[in-house]
């Protein structure tokens, strides 16, 4: 009988470790896998996680990165680290493209500024010219929120790319504005840099928490693991080639309607 395990992996900082442990506890109680492991690193996942990953005793390991979208970590560094896992590895997609995450973003926003025709919602993403996946993820959720909520407008902005977060409050068409960081957990970026760029001290913009330990985030992780399990049972092939540790995974582009920027 084939044994399987789930590995939640993330980059340490802020409350990442605590959040990952919370999701791991829930997933373990749900019986998503026979064993649930967590791993966090600061700088070099290959060096820092080698012994821990080598100790995972399972025939198949579902590795779930706790990012909302692909970054250099998920397409390069983490695959290299996962090459040390003894069993077959199925690499899960980041959790950001799940409809469950849209639910969390809308919940975070509406708890501060209820959705109606005189309110604006702003999604704040990381944004990087070298990894466009954050932009696609933010656009996907903005489109879904526009379609399913009563917010008069939903805009996206980014830490590093245009439209930048510094311009977000001026681009909003309404006096009632809520900004939601599209990040997995709290960090220096969500707690200091984004608030400073939004000039929260001036008032006029409510600022929500990132995804963190919301139960629907746990649902998003579980959904992706179950998707990978179906794929594994269907073709028996590994989603990760341990012989080519630095190969970039293929990322599918989702569909979503255009949103105002």
C-alpha positions, 0 to 999 in steps of 0.5 A: 500500500502506498503511503503519502504525506503532506508538506507545507513549506514556506519562507520564515518571517512575520507570523508565517510559522504560526500560520503554517502550523495552524493550517497543518493542524487542521489538515491533519485533523481532516485526514488529508494525508497520513502525515503532515509536515511543515518546513520553513527556511530563512535564506537557503532551503536546500541547505537549511531543510536538507536533513528535515526533508530527507527524514520524511518517510512516505512513498509520495509527498505532496509539497504545498508552497505557502505563497499566493503566486509563483516566485523565484522561491517556488520555481527555482529554490524549493524544487531544488530542496525537494530533490532531497525528499526520498519519495516521489514528490508531487509539487502543488501550485501556490494557493492564490488561484483558488476561489476559496481565497477570493472568499477570504479576500472579500471577507477581510474587506467587507468586515471593514468596509461593507460592499456597496455602490459607494465603496472601492476595494483595492488588492495589493500584490507583490508584483515583479517584472521577472515573475508575472504570476502575482499580477495574474493572481491579483487580476483573477481575484479582482475580476471574481470580486467584481462579479460576485460582490456589490463593490462599485470598483475593484482595483489592483496595485503592486509593491514593485510594478505599476500601478503602484501602491503609492497611487492607490488611494488617489486612483480610487473613485470613492471616499470609502476605500478598503485595501487588502494585501494579497499575501499569505501571512503578516510580514514587514511588507504587510505591517510596515511597507504597504501601510506607509505607501498607502499613507494610512495615517492620513485616514480614509483607507481601511486596511485589512489583514492578509490571508493568514489562518482563515479556514478557507485558506485551509480549504484552498490548500486541501483542494490543491492537494486533492487535485494533485492526488487525482492527477497522481492516480491518473498517470502515476507520474511525478510532478517533479523531476528530481534529476532536474532540480532547478527546472521551472514548473509550468504555470497555467494562465487562468482566465478572468475578465479585465478589471480596472487598473 
